[in-house]
Amino acid sequence: MVSPWVDKKEPRTKIRAAYLSVASNSSLSLIKLFAGVFTGSISILAEALHSMNDLIASGIAAYAVKHSSKPPDKEHRYGHGKIEDISGLLEATMIIFAAIFIIHDAIERVILPRGIEIIELGIGVMLVSVILNTGVSLNLYRVARKTDSSALYADAAHLSADVITSLGVFAGLVVIRVTGALILDPVIAISVALFIIWTGARIIVRCSRGLMDTSITSDEEKKVREVIEMHRDMYIEFHGLRSRISGAERYIDLHLAVKRSTPVKEGHDLADHIEKEIKKKIPGTHVMIHLEPCEDSMCGSCRERFSCRDRPAPRNSKGNGNS
């Protein structure tokens, strides 16, 4: 029997997307740093720091998606899915601290403006950054939605923020080139930093929900209930439906009441069938159904002509002979 934890294609897709992000951020970090040092632009240096931070974040995301798909072990009976939420929190914290550093340096540039050399180089670098990060971030979002990966979602959010801030720096440099208004350089850097802080806060909120064992979405719960209701004529009632999210995994458990006369194998087959149907509707889901016999109070829900208490008790093979 194949373990429900084994999914050869999905982890490879996630890891490839994460490694592509690492390669992209490595290149952009070096290019932006080179351009920032050469031109003396604080906004370009802010973008270089942003990309370096994204590089570290992408490395964490790559580690997370590689290890989150590992099967359960002795110390992690429920797998390693939460590592993606933890990595997302680390990434968000890092970019917020980087943004504060950018704001500090930009304020100094507002007080003491500095000239920008070879501004055309900075404009070209920002344009390349926008094009490259747009492609990589769209790919990350696609894979993150497909695999429900918190780590890839956080990485995609970083690069999306980088696209917007790079556009802002690009536009600012063009205006500075035309008007010579040097004050725009630190002002744009501060705007970039504030946007980074906002992005980091969003990621923290999203990943914190995963660590707090948040229930599955209302749409997902609706699918679960629909599957159970499809088999309504095979059980009496169900209750105690619970769920939680751990990274890209979902855990669902519930109690299913069946007729007291239901054979063990028949009840087991019913539960097993419902579990498989739920997993088809919601991939990456682990379902546990607890079977229990019906109670007298449920007789109104049973389609049997006679209630269980009206049935004669089964004969015992011992002690039923004539004395």
C-alpha positions in Angstrom: 0.0 0.0 0.0 1.4 3.4 -0.9 1.6 5.9 2.0 -0.7 8.9 1.6 2.4 11.0 2.4 4.2 9.9 -0.7 3.7 12.3 -3.6 6.6 12.2 -6.0 5.5 14.9 -8.5 4.3 17.7 -6.1 7.5 18.0 -4.0 9.7 18.1 -7.1 7.5 20.9 -8.6 7.7 22.9 -5.3 11.5 22.4 -5.0 12.1 23.4 -8.7 10.1 26.6 -8.2 12.0 27.4 -5.0 15.4 26.8 -6.6 14.4 29.1 -9.5 13.7 31.8 -7.0 17.1 31.3 -5.3 18.9 31.6 -8.7 16.9 34.7 -9.7 17.5 36.5 -6.4 21.2 35.6 -6.4 21.6 37.3 -9.8 19.5 40.4 -8.9 21.3 40.9 -5.6 24.7 41.1 -7.2 23.4 43.3 -10.1 21.6 45.8 -7.9 24.5 45.9 -5.4 26.9 46.7 -8.2 24.6 49.4 -9.6 23.9 50.9 -6.2 27.6 51.2 -5.4 28.5 52.6 -8.8 25.6 55.2 -8.9 25.5 56.0 -5.2 21.7 55.8 -5.2 20.2 54.9 -1.8 17.0 53.7 -3.5 19.0 51.2 -5.6 21.0 50.1 -2.6 17.6 49.6 -0.8 16.5 47.4 -3.6 19.8 45.5 -3.4 19.2 44.9 0.3 15.6 43.9 -0.5 16.9 41.3 -3.1 19.6 40.0 -0.7 16.9 39.6 1.9 14.7 37.8 -0.7 17.7 35.6 -1.5 18.0 34.4 2.1 14.2 34.1 2.3 14.2 32.0 -0.9 16.9 29.8 0.6 14.7 29.2 3.7 11.7 28.5 1.4 13.7 26.0 -0.6 14.7 24.2 2.6 11.2 24.3 3.9 9.5 22.8 0.8 12.2 20.1 0.5 11.7 19.0 4.1 8.0 19.6 4.6 7.2 16.7 2.3 9.1 14.2 4.4 7.0 11.4 5.8 6.2 11.3 9.6 9.0 10.0 11.8 9.3 9.0 15.5 9.5 12.7 16.7 7.0 14.1 14.2 4.1 11.8 14.0 2.0 14.3 12.0 4.7 15.0 9.5 6.7 18.2 8.9 4.2 20.5 7.2 4.4 23.3 9.8 8.0 23.9 8.8 6.6 26.0 5.9 4.7 28.2 8.2 7.7 28.7 10.5 9.9 29.6 7.5 7.3 32.1 6.3 7.4 33.8 9.7 11.2 33.9 9.6 11.2 35.4 6.1 8.6 38.1 7.1 10.6 39.1 10.2 13.7 39.4 8.2 12.2 41.7 5.6 10.7 43.9 8.2 14.1 44.4 9.9 15.7 45.1 6.6 13.0 47.7 5.8 13.7 49.5 9.1 17.4 49.7 8.2 16.5 51.2 4.8 14.3 53.9 6.4 17.2 54.8 8.8 19.6 55.3 5.9 17.0 57.1 3.7 16.2 59.7 6.4 20.0 60.5 6.5 19.8 61.1 2.7 16.9 63.4 3.1 18.9 65.6 5.5 22.1 65.4 3.4 21.2 64.7 -0.3 23.8 63.1 -2.5 24.3 63.1 -6.2 23.7 60.0 -8.4 26.3 58.9 -10.9 25.6 57.0 -14.1 21.9 57.1 -13.4 21.2 55.3 -16.8 22.8 52.2 -15.3 20.4 52.2 -12.4 17.4 52.7 -14.7 18.5 49.7 -16.8 19.1 47.4 -13.8 15.6 48.3 -12.3 13.9 47.5 -15.6 15.7 44.1 -15.8 14.6 43.4 -12.2 11.0 44.2 -12.9 10.9 41.8 -15.9 12.7 38.9 -14.2 10.9 39.1 -10.9 7.5 39.3 -12.6 8.1 36.0 -14.3 9.5 34.2 -11.3 6.8 35.5 -8.9 4.0 34.4 -11.3 5.5 31.0 -11.4 5.8 30.8 -7.6 2.2 31.9 -7.1 1.0 29.3 -9.6 2.9 26.5 -7.8 1.9 27.8 -4.3 -1.8 27.8 -5.2 -1.5 24.3 -6.8 0.4 22.8 -3.8 -1.0 25.1 -1.0 2.6 25.9 0.1 2.9 28.6 2.7 6.7 28.9 2.1 6.2 29.4 -1.7 3.4 31.8 -1.1 5.6 33.9 1.2 8.5 33.8 -1.4 6.1 34.8 -4.2 4.8 37.7 -2.0 8.4 38.9 -1.5 9.1 38.9 -5.2 5.8 40.6 -6.0 6.8 43.3 -3.5 10.1 43.5 -5.2 8.4 44.0 -8.6 6.3 46.9 -7.2 9.3 48.6 -5.4 11.5 48.1 -8.4 8.9 49.8 -10.6 8.8 52.7 -8.1 12.6 53.0 -8.1 12.7 52.8 -11.9 10.1 55.6 -12.2 11.9 57.7 -9.6 15.2 57.4 -11.3 13.7 58.4 -14.6 12.2 61.5 -13.0 15.5 62.3 -11.3 17.3 62.0 -14.6 14.8 64.4 -16.2 14.4 66.9 -13.4 17.5 66.5 -11.2 15.3 66.3 -8.0 17.7 64.3 -5.8 15.2 64.4 -2.9 13.2 61.8 -4.7 15.9 59.1 -4.2 15.5 58.8 -0.4 11.8 59.5 -0.5 11.3 56.5 -2.9 13.6 54.4 -0.6 11.3 55.1 2.4 8.3 54.2 0.3 9.9 51.0 -0.7 10.6 50.2 3.0 7.1 50.9 4.1 5.7 48.6 1.4 8.1 45.9 2.5 6.8 46.2 6.1 3.2 45.9 4.9 4.1 42.8 2.9 5.9 41.3 5.9 2.9 41.9 8.2 0.6 40.1 5.7 2.9 37.1 5.6 3.0 36.9 9.4 -0.8 36.9 9.6 -1.1 34.1 7.0 1.6 31.9 8.5 0.4 32.4 12.1 -2.9 30.9 11.2 -1.2 27.7 10.1 0.7 27.5 13.4 -2.5 28.0 15.4 -4.1 24.9 13.9 -6.8 26.9 12.0 -9.7 24.9 10.6 -10.0 24.2 6.9 -11.9 26.8 4.8 -15.7 27.0 4.7 -15.5 25.8 1.0 -13.4 22.8 2.0 -15.7 21.9 4.9 -18.7 22.1 2.6 -17.0 19.6 0.3 -16.4 17.2 3.3 -20.1 17.5 4.3 -21.3 16.9 0.8 -19.2 13.7 0.5 -20.6 12.4 3.8 -24.2 13.3 2.9 -23.8 11.3 -0.4 -23.7 8.1 1.8 -26.6 9.2 4.0 -28.5 5.9 3.5 -25.6 3.9 4.9 -25.3 5.4 8.4 -27.5 7.0 11.1 -25.7 10.3 11.7 -22.3 11.9 12.0 -21.0 14.5 14.5 -17.7 15.8 16.1 -16.4 17.1 12.7 -13.0 18.7 13.3 -10.2 19.9 11.1 -6.9 21.7 11.1 -4.3 22.9 8.7 -0.6 22.1 8.9 1.4 23.6 6.0 0.0 22.1 2.8 -1.7 19.2 4.7 -5.2 19.0 6.1 -6.3 16.8 9.0 -10.0 15.9 9.4 -11.7 13.6 11.9 -15.3 12.9 12.7 -17.6 10.4 14.4 -19.9 8.2 12.3 -22.8 6.4 14.0 -24.0 3.2 12.3 -26.7 0.7 13.1 -25.8 -1.6 16.0 -26.4 -4.6 13.7 -23.8 -3.4 11.1 -20.9 -5.9 10.8 -17.5 -4.6 11.6 -16.2 -5.1 8.1 -19.1 -3.3 6.5 -18.7 -0.3 8.8 -14.9 -0.3 8.2 -15.5 -0.4 4.4 -18.0 2.5 4.6 -15.5 4.6 6.6 -12.7 3.8 4.3 -14.7 4.7 1.2 -15.8 8.1 2.7 -12.2 8.8 3.6 -11.0 8.1 0.0 -13.8 10.3 -1.5 -12.8 13.2 0.8 -9.2 12.9 -0.2 -10.2 13.0 -3.9 -12.1 16.2 -3.3 -9.4 17.8 -1.2 -5.9 16.6 -2.1 -3.3 16.4 0.7 -6.0 15.6 3.3 -5.7 12.9 6.0 -9.0 11.7 7.3 -9.8 9.7 10.4 -13.4 8.4 10.9 -14.4 6.9 14.3 -17.2 4.4 14.0 -19.7 4.0 16.9 -23.0 2.2 17.3 -26.2 4.2 17.3 -28.0 5.1 20.5 -31.7 4.8 21.4 -32.1 8.6 20.9 -31.2 8.2 17.2 -34.1 5.8 16.4 -36.0 8.6 14.7 -33.2 8.9 12.2 -33.0 5.2 11.4 -34.8 3.8 8.3 -35.2 0.4 10.0 -38.8 -0.7 10.5 -38.1 -1.9 14.0 -35.8 -0.2 16.5 -32.8 -2.1 17.9 -34.3 -2.4 21.3 -37.4 -4.2 19.8 -35.3 -6.9 18.2 -34.8 -10.2 20.1 -31.4 -10.5 21.8 -29.0 -12.8 19.9 -28.8 -16.3 21.3 -25.7 -17.2 23.2 -24.0 -20.4 22.1 -23.2 -21.2 25.7 -25.7 -21.9 28.4 -28.8 -21.9 26.1 -29.4 -25.6 26.1 -32.1 -27.3 28.2 -31.0 -28.1 31.6 
